[in-house]
């Protein structure tokens, strides 16, 4: 579903990615881990065309998006949802208006149809009766769930999670894990960028470890958990960054 080939990216003289290659199979959740500044979010942003690689290919469902123009990326962004770390909600809009935004932009649904979809979606995420609230009235955990609910309004084929549990208490962290697992059970393909290793172990099938601009390790979660001497284990225990 996703294939990144020989991805290279610099900002000015600072090289972020020297040669990154990995793939994500349909229905799989891939964890993307690494230290702060490793460029994990740069890869996510590139998967929806917000960043352009200096060289290399990014294939979404077989289509190379690296060379697409902005107007050509609309169809990709309907297919690939990005769940931003802070939720990225519009502060001046209610929860209902936030979820209605993509529907108004990309569908011909009438007001009644949109309301039905949004109320159902909020119920799915434990957010019933919150449609009239503004983001400032919500807890951090609720804001993240609203952001995830909005990302799924267009029924994407892929979800990109950027630190979805950062700053959350154990209850809300578990709620986010449950939503990710539920979506995966429904066949959703996803990439999870996180420093939250318990969540990564709970929801991911495989992981890629970014170090010095390259993928230093990629393998199944079970392999990482069993290997007590490998580079990922050292990273988890603060010995490598």
C-alpha positions as CSV (number, residue, x, y, z in Angstrom):
1,X,0.0,0.0,0.0
2,X,2.9,2.3,0.8
3,X,6.4,2.1,-0.6
4,X,9.2,4.6,0.1
5,X,12.3,4.1,-2.1
6,X,15.7,5.8,-1.6
7,X,14.1,8.8,0.1
8,X,16.5,11.7,0.5
9,X,15.7,15.1,2.1
10,X,17.7,18.1,3.3
11,X,16.7,21.5,4.7
12,X,19.4,23.8,3.6
13,X,22.7,22.2,4.5
14,X,21.2,20.0,7.1
15,X,20.7,16.4,5.8
16,X,17.7,14.8,7.4
17,X,17.3,11.6,5.4
18,X,20.2,10.1,3.4
19,X,18.6,7.0,2.0
20,X,15.3,5.8,3.5
21,X,13.4,2.8,2.1
22,X,10.6,0.8,3.6
23,X,7.1,-0.5,2.8
24,X,3.8,-1.0,4.5
25,X,1.5,-3.8,3.4
26,X,-2.3,-3.3,3.1
27,X,-3.9,-3.7,6.6
28,X,-0.6,-3.4,8.4
29,X,0.3,-0.9,11.1
30,X,4.0,0.1,10.8
31,X,5.7,1.8,13.7
32,X,8.2,4.5,12.8
33,X,10.5,5.2,15.8
34,X,13.7,7.1,16.4
35,X,15.1,10.0,18.5
36,X,13.9,13.5,18.5
37,X,15.0,15.2,15.2
38,X,15.3,11.9,13.4
39,X,12.8,13.2,10.8
40,X,9.9,10.9,11.5
41,X,7.3,13.6,10.9
42,X,9.1,14.7,7.8
43,X,8.4,11.3,6.3
44,X,4.8,11.4,7.3
45,X,4.4,14.9,5.8
46,X,6.0,13.7,2.6
47,X,3.4,10.9,2.4
48,X,0.7,13.4,1.8
49,X,2.8,15.8,-0.3
50,X,3.4,18.5,2.4
51,X,7.1,17.9,1.9
52,X,8.9,17.0,-1.4
53,X,11.9,14.6,-1.4
54,X,15.1,15.8,-2.9
55,X,15.3,12.4,-4.6
56,X,13.6,9.0,-4.3
57,X,10.1,7.7,-4.8
58,X,7.0,7.7,-2.6
59,X,4.3,5.2,-3.8
60,X,0.8,5.2,-2.5
61,X,-1.2,2.3,-3.8
62,X,1.3,2.1,-6.7
63,X,1.2,5.8,-7.6
64,X,4.4,7.8,-7.2
65,X,3.3,11.1,-5.5
66,X,6.7,12.6,-5.2
67,X,6.3,14.5,-8.5
68,X,2.7,15.4,-8.2
69,X,1.6,19.1,-8.3
70,X,-0.6,20.5,-5.5
71,X,-3.9,20.1,-7.4
72,X,-3.0,16.5,-8.2
73,X,-2.5,15.7,-4.5
74,X,-6.2,16.2,-3.6
75,X,-7.1,12.6,-4.5
76,X,-4.1,11.3,-2.4
77,X,-5.2,13.3,0.6
78,X,-8.7,11.8,0.4
79,X,-7.1,8.4,0.4
80,X,-4.4,9.1,3.1
81,X,-5.5,10.8,6.4
82,X,-3.0,12.6,8.7
83,X,-3.7,12.7,12.4
84,X,-1.7,15.6,13.7
85,X,0.0,15.5,17.1
86,X,-2.0,18.3,18.6
87,X,-5.3,17.4,16.8
88,X,-4.9,20.5,14.6
89,X,-8.5,21.5,15.2
90,X,-9.9,24.8,14.1
91,X,-10.3,26.7,17.4
92,X,-13.0,29.0,16.1
93,X,-15.2,26.1,15.0
94,X,-17.3,23.7,17.1
95,X,-16.6,20.0,17.1
96,X,-19.5,19.5,14.6
97,X,-18.1,22.2,12.3
98,X,-14.6,20.6,12.5
99,X,-15.9,17.3,11.4
100,X,-18.2,18.9,8.8
101,X,-15.3,20.7,7.1
102,X,-13.9,17.9,5.0
103,X,-17.4,16.8,4.0
104,X,-18.3,20.3,2.8
105,X,-15.0,20.5,0.9
106,X,-15.1,17.2,-0.8
107,X,-18.7,15.8,-0.9
108,X,-22.1,16.8,-2.1
109,X,-23.9,15.6,1.0
110,X,-26.8,17.7,2.3
111,X,-27.0,19.1,5.9
112,X,-29.1,16.2,7.1
113,X,-26.8,13.6,5.7
114,X,-23.7,15.3,7.2
115,X,-25.4,15.6,10.6
116,X,-26.2,11.9,10.6
117,X,-22.6,11.0,9.7
118,X,-21.1,13.3,12.2
119,X,-23.3,12.3,15.2
120,X,-22.6,8.6,14.4
121,X,-18.8,9.3,14.2
122,X,-18.7,11.1,17.4
123,X,-20.6,8.2,19.1
124,X,-18.0,5.8,17.8
125,X,-15.2,7.8,19.5
126,X,-17.0,8.2,22.8
127,X,-17.7,11.9,22.0
128,X,-21.5,11.9,22.1
129,X,-23.1,15.2,22.9
130,X,-19.9,17.1,22.3
131,X,-20.8,18.5,18.9
132,X,-21.6,22.0,20.2
133,X,-18.4,22.4,22.1
134,X,-15.3,24.3,20.9
135,X,-11.8,22.7,21.1
136,X,-10.9,25.0,24.0
137,X,-13.6,23.3,26.1
138,X,-12.1,19.8,25.5
139,X,-9.4,17.9,27.3
140,X,-6.3,17.0,25.5
141,X,-7.5,13.4,25.1
142,X,-10.8,14.5,23.7
143,X,-9.1,16.9,21.2
144,X,-7.0,14.0,19.9
145,X,-10.1,11.8,19.5
146,X,-11.9,14.6,17.7
147,X,-8.9,15.0,15.4
148,X,-8.9,11.2,14.7
149,X,-12.7,11.3,14.1
150,X,-12.3,14.1,11.6
151,X,-9.5,12.4,9.8
152,X,-11.7,9.4,9.2
153,X,-14.7,11.3,7.9
154,X,-13.7,10.7,4.3
155,X,-13.2,7.0,4.8
156,X,-9.4,6.9,4.0
157,X,-7.5,3.8,3.1
158,X,-4.4,4.9,5.1
159,X,-4.0,6.7,8.4
160,X,-0.8,8.4,9.5
161,X,-0.6,8.9,13.2
162,X,1.9,11.6,14.5
163,X,2.5,11.0,18.2
164,X,-1.2,10.3,18.9
165,X,-0.7,9.6,22.6
166,X,1.9,12.3,23.4
167,X,0.9,14.1,26.7
168,X,-2.0,11.8,27.4
169,X,-2.9,10.1,30.7
170,X,-3.1,6.3,30.8
171,X,-6.9,6.3,30.3
172,X,-6.8,8.4,27.2
173,X,-3.7,6.5,25.9
174,X,-5.6,3.3,26.2
175,X,-8.6,4.8,24.4
176,X,-6.4,5.9,21.4
177,X,-4.8,2.4,21.4
178,X,-8.3,0.8,21.2
179,X,-9.3,3.0,18.3
180,X,-6.1,2.2,16.4
181,X,-6.6,-1.5,17.0
182,X,-10.3,-1.3,16.0
183,X,-9.4,0.4,12.7
184,X,-6.7,-2.2,12.0
185,X,-9.2,-5.0,12.6
186,X,-11.3,-3.3,9.9
187,X,-8.3,-3.5,7.5
188,X,-6.9,0.0,7.8
189,X,-3.3,0.5,6.7
190,X,-1.4,2.8,9.0
191,X,1.9,4.3,10.1
192,X,2.5,5.2,13.8
193,X,5.2,7.8,14.7
194,X,5.7,7.6,18.4
195,X,8.1,7.7,21.4
196,X,5.5,5.7,23.4
197,X,6.9,2.2,23.1
198,X,4.1,0.4,25.1
199,X,1.6,1.8,22.5
200,X,3.9,0.9,19.6
201,X,4.2,-2.7,20.9
202,X,0.4,-2.9,21.5
203,X,-0.7,-1.8,18.0
204,X,2.1,-2.3,15.5
205,X,2.9,-5.3,13.4
206,X,6.4,-4.2,12.4
207,X,8.7,-1.3,13.2
208,X,11.3,0.8,11.4
209,X,14.0,2.4,13.5
210,X,15.4,5.7,12.1
211,X,19.0,6.7,12.9
212,X,21.4,9.1,11.2
213,X,19.1,9.5,8.1
214,X,18.6,5.8,7.4
215,X,16.5,2.9,8.5
216,X,18.9,1.0,10.8
217,X,16.5,-1.8,11.6
218,X,13.1,-3.0,10.4
219,X,11.3,-6.1,11.6
220,X,8.4,-7.6,13.4
221,X,7.5,-6.4,16.9
222,X,8.1,-9.9,18.2
223,X,11.7,-9.8,17.0
224,X,12.3,-6.5,18.8
225,X,10.8,-7.7,22.0
226,X,12.9,-10.9,21.9
227,X,16.2,-9.3,21.0
228,X,17.6,-7.8,24.2
229,X,20.9,-6.8,22.7
230,X,19.9,-5.1,19.4
231,X,20.0,-1.5,18.4
232,X,16.2,-0.9,19.1
233,X,16.5,-2.3,22.6
234,X,19.4,0.1,23.3
235,X,17.3,3.0,22.0
236,X,14.3,2.0,24.2
237,X,16.7,1.9,27.2
238,X,18.3,5.2,26.5
239,X,21.6,3.8,25.2
240,X,21.2,4.9,21.6
241,X,19.7,8.0,19.9
